[in-house]
Amino acid sequence: MIMARYPWLTASSVDVLMARASREMKQVLDEETSGRSASRMLADGGRVREAIDHLTKSLERNPEDPDSWYLLGELLCRDGRTEEGYRAFAEGRKRF
């Protein structure tokens, strides 16, 4: 559709434009969800430990987000760290 509207653009330039737009969209979505969006994508891609690290850093900036605490608990349990996961669930319940 973009190339039909702007015929002077090459396929490569449209690819670059779309890649940049996708990165920006992911960044904005991650900011709006306090890190949960990127953490879910990492975890769904099998990178659970990276997802935990990403979410932990986000919680350092915004520790009052109960949804992030719940997701952290879920990810920790998935990683086999159930005690830490239960503590994160409890922390999230305190924030409601």
SULHUJO-V165481 format. One record per pair of residues at least 4 apart in sequence whose ideal C-beta (glycine too) atoms are under 8 Angstrom apart, sorted by the first residue. I is the first residue (numbers start at 1). J is the second residue. Records with the same first field share a line. If there is no record, write none. Layout:
I: J / J
This chain:
1: 5
2: 6 / 9 / 14 / 17
3: 7 / 9 / 11 / 14
9: 13 / 14 / 17
10: 14
11: 15
12: 16
13: 17
14: 18
15: 19
16: 20
17: 21
18: 22
19: 23
20: 24
21: 25
22: 26
23: 27
24: 28
25: 29
26: 30 / 37 / 38 / 41
27: 31
28: 32
29: 33 / 37
30: 35 / 36 / 37 / 38
32: 37
33: 37
34: 58 / 59 / 61 / 62 / 65 / 67 / 68
35: 39 / 54 / 55 / 57 / 58 / 59 / 68
36: 40 / 55 / 58 / 67 / 68 / 71
37: 41
38: 42 / 51 / 54
39: 43 / 51 / 52 / 54 / 55 / 58 / 71 / 75
40: 44 / 51 / 71
41: 45 / 51
42: 47 / 48 / 50 / 51 / 54
43: 47 / 48 / 51 / 75 / 78
47: 51
48: 52 / 75 / 78 / 79
49: 53 / 79
50: 54
51: 55 / 75
52: 56 / 72 / 75 / 76 / 79
53: 57
54: 58
55: 59 / 68 / 71 / 72 / 75
56: 60 / 72
57: 61
58: 62 / 65 / 68
59: 63 / 65 / 68 / 69 / 72
62: 68
63: 95
64: 95
65: 69 / 95
66: 70 / 92 / 93 / 95 / 96
67: 71 / 92
68: 72 / 92
69: 73 / 88 / 89 / 91 / 92 / 95
70: 74 / 88 / 89 / 92
71: 75
72: 76 / 85 / 88 / 92
73: 77 / 85 / 86 / 87 / 88 / 89 / 92
74: 78 / 85
75: 79 / 85
76: 81 / 82 / 84 / 85 / 88
77: 81 / 82 / 85 / 86
81: 85
82: 86
83: 87
84: 88
85: 89
86: 90
87: 91
88: 92
89: 93
90: 94
91: 95
92: 96
